[in-house]
Amino acid sequence: MNIVIIGIGKVGLTLTEQLSKEDHNIVIVDKSKSVIEKAVNDYDVMGVVGNGASSDIQKEAKIDTADLLIACTSSDELNILSCMVAKKLGVTDTIARVRNPEYFKLFMSRELGLNLMVNPEYEGAMEIFRVLRSPGAIMIESFAEGKVDLVELKLTQGNPAVNLSVSQFVEKFNINLLICALQRGEDVIIPKGSTILREDDQIYITASSQDICNILRKAGFRKNPLKNVMIIGGGRISFYLTKELEKISAKVKIVEKDEAKCLDLITQLDKVEVIAGDGSDQQILIEEGLKSADAIVILTGSDEENIMISIFAKNAGAQTIITKVNKLSYYSMLRASGVDSIISPRLITANQIIRYVRAKQNSKGSAVLNLYKIVNDKAEALEFIVTEKFEGISKPLKELKLKENLLIANILRGSEFITPHGGQTIEKGDKVIVVTTQGYLKDLNDILK
């Protein structure tokens, strides 16, 4: 596809990197000459310096040949205007990064030139909420309209799953699930039934959403129910997250050093306690109840500050810590310190857009419905809708020649949740979840050799 990306900040740069790897023709636009020069040198893309909302600049970026325009500057208004201009110039598909919740209500109509709006802060808040709602999980992603969950768990010392094979794990706990991937140190493994689970493994389980709590309880992962949450940082993610936590009657305390933000939060949120203080001040955190909180969520604007607060909270005895970090290079550092739940709004947004791009690429085949990067971005979990174009329809799975390092994790047939086995088949209309380290699957036929 020919894609124009306007705004080469954190999200734009991530998209440029990911989409250029998938052999798209990319033109990037940004007001900063130095940003454009660096990105052009780092990736196989073309660059234009200027205002992305200008029709002249868009024409210079070859908008007349573009299949898709993505506007992801730091300005909602500029993103929306860029999409509207592109639409007028004949672009079929446009995507805007829109963070202000009021604009979501105002610009939902596609007549205004937007095919997709993505909100990094809202999506980040929802990912955190899914984890908090299921104590013991590190990460939870949903497929098949919420009917299937992919859950990341850590095998700590004393967990009853340690030293069991994958098949023994399933037999022992008698639960309908599949372990579809695991990380051991820096290695990513697509496991077989004979694979032995070890202490400190990060395992990825797929199961029906209604079975997840049962799995966490039976397999020794579930922690105490969520009652008290401390949030460090009072930005948009904190606002969206608190709104969700209020729905389950959790008590929320937000620590924010900017007094203006504190006043805004107090005005917009009814039942939250807002503390005007520096979240990096250890004494303030202790005084405000860090040790007694069921979960600590760290959401300041600085990766480095979030990491330091996370390490302190872990050493102070906090059991559940969720940290916002955008740089992937920091993930291994945090995990080495014992902090496992890490979210990146930038990557969440990039995944949404990449999923849309792959679906548009293959609108006549078995299109990608959902896509998540897992295992520190080293593997993908994808959901496909099966059409008559799939070459393996009605064939037993044991007869399909699948690519290496790939696993069919689940099949959803109507409301029936199917854990795949050799005699099972894939039928038209099924939703199929695939986990792979291969990368760049855009059609279900891509799983076949």
C-alpha positions as CSV (number, residue, x, y, z in Angstrom):
1,M,0.0,0.0,0.0
2,N,1.0,3.6,-0.5
3,I,0.7,5.3,2.9
4,V,1.3,8.9,4.0
5,I,2.1,9.4,7.7
6,I,1.7,13.0,9.1
7,G,3.5,13.6,12.4
8,I,6.7,11.7,13.3
9,G,6.6,11.7,17.0
10,K,6.6,8.6,19.2
11,V,3.5,7.1,17.5
12,G,4.4,8.2,14.0
13,L,7.9,6.8,14.3
14,T,6.7,3.5,15.6
15,L,4.3,3.2,12.6
16,T,7.0,4.2,10.2
17,E,9.2,1.4,11.5
18,Q,6.5,-1.2,11.6
19,L,4.9,-0.5,8.3
20,S,8.2,-0.1,6.4
21,K,9.1,-3.6,7.6
22,E,5.9,-4.8,6.0
23,D,7.0,-3.5,2.5
24,H,4.6,-0.6,2.3
25,N,5.6,2.5,0.4
26,I,5.8,5.2,3.1
27,V,5.9,9.0,2.8
28,I,6.4,10.8,6.1
29,V,5.5,14.5,6.8
30,D,6.6,16.6,9.7
31,K,7.4,20.2,10.4
32,S,10.8,19.4,11.8
33,K,13.6,19.0,9.1
34,S,15.9,17.1,11.5
35,V,13.1,14.6,12.4
36,I,12.4,13.9,8.8
37,E,16.1,13.6,7.9
38,K,16.7,11.1,10.7
39,A,13.7,8.9,9.9
40,V,14.5,8.9,6.2
41,N,18.1,7.7,7.0
42,D,16.9,5.1,9.5
43,Y,14.1,3.6,7.3
44,D,13.4,3.1,3.6
45,V,10.9,5.9,3.3
46,M,10.5,9.3,1.6
47,G,10.1,12.5,3.6
48,V,8.5,15.9,3.2
49,V,9.0,18.8,5.6
50,G,5.9,21.0,6.2
51,N,2.4,21.3,7.6
52,G,0.5,18.1,7.0
53,A,-2.8,19.9,6.8
54,S,-1.7,21.9,3.8
55,S,-3.0,20.6,0.5
56,D,0.3,21.7,-1.2
57,I,2.3,19.7,1.3
58,Q,0.0,16.7,0.9
59,K,0.4,16.9,-2.9
60,E,4.2,17.0,-2.5
61,A,3.8,13.8,-0.4
62,K,2.1,12.2,-3.5
63,I,-1.3,12.1,-1.9
64,D,-2.8,11.5,-5.3
65,T,-1.3,8.0,-5.3
66,A,-1.9,7.2,-1.6
67,D,-4.2,4.4,-0.4
68,L,-4.2,5.7,3.2
69,L,-3.3,8.8,5.2
70,I,-2.5,8.5,8.9
71,A,-2.4,11.7,11.0
72,C,-0.8,11.3,14.4
73,T,0.7,14.7,15.4
74,S,0.3,15.9,19.0
75,S,-2.6,18.1,17.9
76,D,-6.1,16.6,17.5
77,E,-7.3,19.6,15.4
78,L,-4.4,19.2,13.0
79,N,-5.0,15.5,12.7
80,I,-8.7,15.9,11.9
81,L,-8.0,18.7,9.4
82,S,-5.3,16.7,7.7
83,C,-7.7,13.8,7.2
84,M,-10.5,16.1,5.9
85,V,-8.0,17.7,3.4
86,A,-6.8,14.3,2.2
87,K,-10.4,13.1,1.7
88,K,-11.0,16.2,-0.5
89,L,-7.9,15.3,-2.5
90,G,-9.3,11.8,-3.2
91,V,-7.8,9.5,-0.4
92,T,-10.2,6.7,0.4
93,D,-9.0,5.8,3.9
94,T,-7.9,8.2,6.6
95,I,-6.9,7.6,10.3
96,A,-6.6,10.3,12.9
97,R,-5.1,10.1,16.4
98,V,-7.7,11.9,18.5
99,R,-7.2,12.3,22.3
100,N,-9.9,14.7,23.3
101,P,-13.0,12.8,24.3
102,E,-15.3,15.6,23.1
103,Y,-14.0,15.2,19.6
104,F,-14.9,11.6,19.6
105,K,-18.6,12.5,20.0
106,L,-18.3,15.3,17.4
107,F,-16.4,13.5,14.6
108,M,-17.7,10.0,14.6
109,S,-19.4,10.6,11.3
110,R,-17.4,9.2,8.4
111,E,-18.7,12.0,6.2
112,L,-16.2,14.3,7.9
113,G,-13.3,12.3,6.4
114,L,-12.4,9.9,9.2
115,N,-12.4,6.1,8.8
116,L,-10.8,5.4,12.1
117,M,-10.0,7.4,15.2
118,V,-7.5,6.1,17.7
119,N,-7.1,7.4,21.3
120,P,-3.8,6.1,22.9
121,E,-4.8,7.3,26.4
122,Y,-8.2,5.6,26.3
123,E,-6.9,2.4,24.9
124,G,-4.0,2.4,27.5
125,A,-6.5,2.9,30.3
126,M,-8.7,0.0,29.1
127,E,-5.7,-2.3,28.9
128,I,-4.8,-1.4,32.5
129,F,-8.4,-1.9,33.6
130,R,-8.5,-5.4,32.1
131,V,-5.4,-6.4,34.1
132,L,-6.7,-4.8,37.3
133,R,-10.1,-6.6,36.9
134,S,-8.3,-10.0,36.9
135,P,-5.8,-9.9,39.8
136,G,-2.9,-12.1,39.0
137,A,-2.7,-11.4,35.3
138,I,0.1,-9.4,33.8
139,M,-1.7,-8.6,30.6
140,I,-5.1,-9.4,29.1
141,E,-6.1,-8.9,25.5
142,S,-9.6,-9.7,24.1
143,F,-10.6,-11.4,20.8
144,A,-13.9,-12.4,19.2
145,E,-15.8,-9.4,20.6
146,G,-14.7,-10.2,24.1
147,K,-15.5,-13.9,24.1
148,V,-11.8,-15.0,24.1
149,D,-9.0,-13.7,26.2
150,L,-5.2,-13.9,25.8
151,V,-3.7,-13.7,29.3
152,E,0.0,-13.3,30.2
153,L,1.1,-14.9,33.5
154,K,4.4,-15.3,35.3
155,L,5.3,-18.7,36.9
156,T,6.8,-17.6,40.3
157,Q,8.4,-19.8,42.9
158,G,6.0,-22.3,44.4
159,N,3.4,-22.1,41.6
160,P,1.9,-25.5,41.1
161,A,2.5,-25.3,37.3
162,V,6.3,-25.2,37.7
163,N,8.0,-28.3,36.3
164,L,4.9,-29.6,34.6
165,S,4.7,-30.1,30.9
166,V,2.2,-28.1,28.9
167,S,-0.1,-31.2,28.5
168,Q,0.2,-32.0,32.3
169,F,-0.7,-28.5,33.1
170,V,-4.0,-28.8,31.2
171,E,-4.8,-32.2,32.6
172,K,-4.0,-31.3,36.2
173,F,-6.3,-28.3,36.3
174,N,-8.9,-29.7,34.0
175,I,-9.5,-26.4,32.2
176,N,-10.3,-25.7,28.6
177,L,-7.2,-23.6,27.7
178,L,-4.2,-23.5,25.5
179,I,-0.7,-22.3,26.4
180,C,0.2,-20.6,23.1
181,A,3.5,-18.9,23.8
182,L,6.1,-18.5,26.5
183,Q,9.1,-16.3,27.2
184,R,12.2,-17.8,28.9
185,G,14.8,-15.1,29.4
186,E,15.2,-13.6,25.9
187,D,13.9,-16.7,24.1
188,V,10.4,-16.9,22.7
189,I,8.9,-20.4,22.5
190,I,5.8,-21.6,20.7
191,P,5.4,-24.6,23.0
192,K,4.4,-28.2,22.3
193,G,2.6,-30.6,24.7
194,S,5.9,-31.9,25.9
195,T,7.4,-28.5,26.7
196,I,8.3,-28.2,30.4
197,L,7.2,-25.0,32.3
198,R,10.0,-23.5,34.4
199,E,10.1,-21.0,37.2
200,D,10.1,-17.3,35.9
201,D,8.6,-18.3,32.6
202,Q,6.2,-15.8,31.2
203,I,3.3,-17.8,29.7
204,Y,0.5,-16.8,27.4
205,I,-2.8,-18.6,27.7
206,T,-5.9,-18.4,25.5
207,A,-9.3,-19.3,27.0
208,S,-12.9,-18.2,26.9
209,S,-13.4,-15.0,28.8
210,Q,-15.8,-16.7,31.3
211,D,-13.1,-19.2,32.2
212,I,-10.3,-16.8,33.0
213,C,-11.1,-16.2,36.6
214,N,-11.4,-19.9,37.2
215,I,-8.0,-20.5,35.5
216,L,-6.3,-17.9,37.7
217,R,-7.8,-19.4,40.9
218,K,-7.1,-23.0,40.1
219,A,-3.6,-22.5,38.8
220,G,-2.5,-20.4,41.8
221,F,-2.3,-17.0,40.1
222,R,-5.2,-15.1,41.5
223,K,-4.6,-12.4,44.0
224,N,-6.9,-10.5,46.4
225,P,-9.9,-8.7,44.8
226,L,-9.3,-5.1,43.9
227,K,-10.4,-2.5,46.4
228,N,-7.8,0.3,46.7
229,V,-5.8,1.7,43.7
230,M,-3.1,4.4,43.9
231,I,-2.3,6.1,40.6
232,I,0.9,8.2,40.2
233,G,0.3,10.9,37.6
234,G,-2.9,12.7,36.7
235,G,-3.0,12.8,32.9
236,R,-5.7,11.5,30.5
237,I,-4.9,7.8,31.1
238,S,-5.6,8.4,34.8
239,F,-8.9,10.1,34.0
240,Y,-10.1,7.3,31.7
241,L,-8.9,4.6,34.1
242,T,-10.6,6.2,37.1
243,K,-13.8,6.4,35.3
244,E,-13.7,2.6,34.7
245,L,-12.6,1.8,38.3
246,E,-15.5,3.8,39.6
247,K,-17.8,1.3,37.8
248,I,-16.5,-1.5,40.0
249,S,-16.6,0.6,43.2
250,A,-12.8,0.6,43.6
251,K,-11.4,3.4,45.8
252,V,-8.9,5.5,43.8
253,K,-6.2,7.9,45.0
254,I,-4.3,10.0,42.4
255,V,-1.0,11.7,43.2
256,E,-0.2,14.5,40.8
257,K,2.3,17.4,41.3
258,D,0.7,19.8,38.9
259,E,-1.9,21.8,40.9
260,A,-3.9,22.8,37.8
261,K,-4.3,19.1,36.8
262,C,-5.3,18.3,40.3
263,L,-8.1,20.9,40.1
264,D,-9.3,19.5,36.8
265,L,-9.4,16.0,38.2
266,I,-11.4,17.0,41.2
267,T,-13.8,18.9,39.0
268,Q,-14.3,16.0,36.5
269,L,-14.2,13.0,38.9
270,D,-16.7,12.6,41.7
271,K,-15.3,9.9,44.1
272,V,-11.6,10.1,43.6
273,E,-9.1,11.4,46.2
274,V,-6.5,13.7,44.6
275,I,-3.2,14.4,46.3
276,A,-1.1,17.4,45.2
277,G,2.4,16.0,45.5
278,D,5.4,14.7,43.7
279,G,4.9,11.0,42.9
280,S,8.7,10.5,42.9
281,D,8.9,11.5,46.5
282,Q,9.1,8.2,48.4
283,Q,7.9,9.7,51.7
284,I,4.7,11.1,50.1
285,L,3.9,7.7,48.6
286,I,4.4,5.9,52.0
287,E,2.3,8.5,53.8
288,E,-0.5,8.2,51.3
289,G,-0.7,4.4,51.6
290,L,1.4,2.8,49.0
291,K,2.0,-0.3,51.1
292,S,-1.7,-0.9,51.7
293,A,-2.9,-0.4,48.2
294,D,-4.0,-3.4,46.2
295,A,-2.4,-2.0,43.0
296,I,-0.1,0.8,42.1
297,V,-0.4,2.3,38.6
298,I,2.5,4.6,37.5
299,L,1.6,7.0,34.7
300,T,3.8,10.1,34.8
301,G,5.0,11.6,31.5
302,S,8.6,10.3,32.0
303,D,9.7,6.7,31.3
304,E,12.7,7.1,33.6
305,E,10.6,8.5,36.5
306,N,8.1,5.7,36.1
307,I,10.8,3.1,36.2
308,M,12.3,4.5,39.4
309,I,9.0,4.8,41.1
310,S,8.2,1.2,40.1
311,I,11.4,-0.2,41.5
312,F,10.8,1.7,44.8
313,A,7.2,0.4,45.0
314,K,8.4,-3.1,44.4
315,N,11.0,-2.9,47.1
316,A,8.4,-1.3,49.5
317,G,6.3,-4.5,49.1
318,A,3.6,-3.5,46.6
319,Q,2.1,-6.6,45.1
320,T,0.6,-5.4,41.8
321,I,2.5,-2.7,39.9
322,I,1.5,-1.5,36.4
323,T,3.8,1.0,34.7
324,K,3.6,3.1,31.6
325,V,6.7,2.8,29.5
326,N,7.1,3.7,25.8
327,K,10.6,2.6,25.1
328,L,10.8,-1.1,24.4
329,S,14.5,-1.1,25.5
330,Y,13.3,-0.4,29.1
331,Y,11.0,-3.5,29.3
332,S,13.7,-6.0,30.1
333,M,15.1,-3.7,32.8
334,L,11.7,-3.4,34.5
335,R,11.1,-7.1,34.3
336,A,14.5,-7.9,35.8
337,S,13.5,-5.7,38.8
338,G,10.3,-7.8,39.3
339,V,7.8,-5.4,37.6
340,D,5.9,-7.4,35.0
341,S,2.8,-5.4,34.0
342,I,4.0,-2.8,31.5
343,I,1.8,-0.8,29.1
344,S,2.7,1.4,26.1
345,P,0.0,3.6,24.7
346,R,2.2,4.2,21.7
347,L,2.4,0.5,20.8
348,I,-1.3,0.0,21.5
349,T,-2.1,2.7,19.0
350,A,0.4,1.4,16.4
351,N,-1.2,-2.1,16.7
352,Q,-4.7,-0.7,16.1
353,I,-3.5,1.0,12.9
354,I,-1.4,-1.9,11.7
355,R,-4.5,-4.2,12.2
356,Y,-6.5,-1.8,10.1
357,V,-3.9,-1.7,7.3
358,R,-3.6,-5.5,7.1
359,A,-7.4,-5.8,7.0
360,K,-7.6,-3.3,4.1
361,Q,-4.8,-5.1,2.3
362,N,-6.9,-8.3,2.3
363,S,-10.5,-7.1,2.2
364,K,-11.4,-10.0,-0.1
365,G,-9.6,-12.8,1.9
366,S,-9.5,-14.0,5.5
367,A,-9.0,-10.5,6.9
368,V,-7.3,-9.6,10.2
369,L,-9.9,-8.6,12.8
370,N,-7.5,-8.2,15.8
371,L,-3.8,-8.0,16.2
372,Y,-1.7,-7.7,19.3
373,K,2.1,-7.6,19.7
374,I,3.1,-9.9,22.6
375,V,6.3,-11.1,24.3
376,N,8.0,-7.7,24.1
377,D,7.0,-7.2,20.5
378,K,8.7,-10.5,19.4
379,A,5.5,-12.4,18.5
380,E,2.0,-11.6,17.3
381,A,-1.5,-12.9,18.2
382,L,-4.0,-12.4,15.3
383,E,-7.7,-13.0,14.9
384,F,-8.9,-13.9,11.4
385,I,-12.4,-14.3,10.0
386,V,-12.5,-17.4,7.7
387,T,-13.8,-17.0,4.2
388,E,-14.1,-19.5,1.3
389,K,-10.7,-18.3,0.2
390,F,-9.0,-20.2,2.9
391,E,-7.3,-23.2,1.4
392,G,-7.6,-25.4,4.5
393,I,-11.3,-25.3,4.9
394,S,-12.8,-28.5,6.3
395,K,-9.5,-30.3,6.4
396,P,-8.4,-31.8,9.7
397,L,-5.7,-29.6,11.4
398,K,-3.3,-32.6,11.5
399,E,-3.3,-32.6,7.6
400,L,-2.5,-28.9,7.3
401,K,1.2,-28.1,6.7
402,L,1.7,-25.1,9.0
403,K,4.7,-22.8,9.0
404,E,7.3,-23.1,11.8
405,N,6.9,-21.2,15.1
406,L,3.2,-20.9,14.6
407,L,0.2,-22.2,16.6
408,I,-3.6,-22.2,16.0
409,A,-4.7,-21.1,19.5
410,N,-8.5,-21.0,19.3
411,I,-11.4,-21.5,16.9
412,L,-14.7,-19.7,17.7
413,R,-17.7,-21.2,15.8
414,G,-20.7,-19.1,16.6
415,S,-20.8,-19.1,20.4
416,E,-18.9,-22.4,20.6
417,F,-15.3,-22.1,22.0
418,I,-13.0,-24.7,20.4
419,T,-9.6,-25.6,21.7
420,P,-7.9,-27.0,18.5
421,H,-6.7,-30.6,18.2
422,G,-5.5,-32.7,15.2
423,G,-9.0,-33.9,14.2
424,Q,-10.6,-30.5,14.4
425,T,-11.4,-28.5,11.2
426,I,-11.7,-24.8,10.3
427,E,-14.9,-23.8,8.6
428,K,-16.2,-20.8,6.7
429,G,-17.4,-18.1,9.2
430,D,-15.1,-19.3,12.0
431,K,-13.0,-16.9,13.9
432,V,-9.5,-18.3,14.2
433,I,-6.7,-17.0,16.6
434,V,-3.2,-17.6,15.5
435,V,0.0,-17.0,17.6
436,T,3.3,-16.7,15.7
437,T,6.8,-15.4,15.8
438,Q,6.8,-15.3,11.9
439,G,5.3,-11.8,11.8
440,Y,3.4,-9.9,9.0
441,L,0.6,-12.4,8.5
442,K,-2.2,-10.6,6.6
443,D,-4.3,-13.6,5.5
444,L,-5.1,-16.9,7.0
445,N,-3.5,-18.6,4.0
446,D,-0.2,-17.2,5.2
447,I,-0.1,-19.8,8.0
448,L,0.3,-22.5,5.4
449,K,3.7,-23.6,3.9
